[in-house]
Each structure stands twice: as structure tokens, then as C-alpha cells.
Amino acid sequence: MSQPRDPASAFQDAASTFAALCESALENNTLAAINDEELGNALVAAIKLFAAKAQSGETPELVRGNHVISATDGAIFATTVLEAVGIEVFELAAWQACSNVGSHRNKQPSKDIR
């Protein structure tokens, strides 16, 4: 009988493999070979996990080392996610003003002006 695999190690391996496959598809211009439904399923799971960590106060950094998101990529992704869940930019801004989840602006200590 085999031992159950450590969930943290299994996630690290899967995330590294997924990231490498994504980079390879971009570098080799093989986007058409990537199944949209499977990519969507992977992103939905990742978004749910990211949101759960952010709600618990552990918002992961999106930019680390050589892993950088361009402003265009970020805007395209954010727009797509907002459209998928039916939220307008104005509604997002209102939610951010009332929440400290995911907003770095709201996590900065306020300055005492005297």
C-alpha cells in the first residue's frame, strides 16, 4: 500500500508543470492545441483557491522573479473574469471600497495628520 502524497508537494509539482506547459504553449505559439474547457477548469480552480487564500489574509504575490504579468495581460484577464461573473467595473470599485480583501490600498496603515 502506498503512502498518501503530501498535498503541498503534490500542488507544487502540479503548479510547476502547469506553469511550464503554459510557457511552452506561448513560446511555441501552440495556443490552438490548448483545450479551452480544460484551461477554463484549471483557471476556475486556481481563482477559487487564490480567493480563499486572499479572504484568509494570505494574498499570494502575482509577480515573483521572472514571472511577471504585463498590464495588458492583467487587464484582459480581469475583464474576462468580471464578465464571467457579471460584475461591472463600477461594482468592483464599490466592493473594493468596502472590503480589505485583495486591496493593498486598504491594508496600508492610515497616517495620523496632526
C-alpha positions, 0 to 999 in steps of 0.5 A: 500500500502506498503512502498518501502524497503530501498535498503541498508537494503534490500542488507544487509539482502540479503548479510547476508543470502547469506553469511550464506547459503554459510557457511552452504553449506561448513560446511555441505559439501552440495556443490552438492545441490548448483545450479551452474547457480544460484551461477554463477548469484549471483557471476556475480552480486556481481563482477559487483557491487564490480567493480563499487564500486572499479572504484568509489574509494570505494574498499570494504575490502575482509577480515573483522573479521572472514571472511577471504579468504585463498590464495588458495581460492583467487587464484582459484577464480581469475583464474576462473574469468580471464578465464571467461573473457579471460584475461591472467595473463600477461594482468592483470599485464599490466592493473594493471600497468596502472590503480589505480583501485583495486591496493593498490600498486598504491594508496600508496603515492610515497616517495620523495628520496632526 
